[in-house]
Amino acid sequence: GDMDKFQSVLLTREILEGITLNDLRLMRLEFYARHGKKFTTAGFAQAFEWRDWYKPLKNQKKVKE
């Protein structure tokens, strides 16, 4: 939920060191979530649904991937 802080920052090895594979997956999915992707997998949906910035688009065809 903090990827807005890294919009213009190069993600270096040092920054990513120690991050789990699951956390890396959530980081990647956050980019999609911020563009309106609606997640149907419960764990992913729960990871984002409480964020104030998460606004899934009704028309999922408009989500840019």
HELIX and SHEET records of a PDB file:
HELIX    1   1 MET A    3  PHE A    6  5                                   4    
HELIX    2   2 ARG A   13  LEU A   16  1                                   4    
HELIX    3   3 LEU A   21  ARG A   34  1                                  14    
HELIX    4   4 ALA A   42  GLU A   49  1                                   8    
HELIX    5   5 GLN A   60  LYS A   62  5                                   3    
END                                                                             
